[in-house]
Amino acid sequence: MIDRGAEEPFTAPWQARAFAMAVVAAERMGADWDEFRDRLKAAIAEQPDRPYYESWLDALEDLTAESAPSRR
């Protein structure tokens, strides 16, 4: 039986996609999930009034940018 009173984890489809992208990106880069979570906490602390999943995207961008090979 589904509890209709339970909170939905995502309020928009893009949020579920952002979650999935973070999971896959961290996995493929060999990053520990705690590393992503630490970046997420930092993003939230930096802008506490920003919506949660916007902080999630910021943390994902930070993780992937740092892991990307530098171009010369």
MONORJO-V613195 format. One record per helix or strand of 2 or more residues. SS is the DSSP state (h for helix, s for strand). FROM is the first residue (numbers start at 0). LEN is the number of residues. If there is no record, write none. Layout:
# MONORJO-V613195
ss=SS from=FROM len=LEN
ss=SS from=FROM len=LEN
This chain:
# MONORJO-V613195
ss=h from=12 len=17
ss=h from=32 len=14
ss=h from=51 len=16
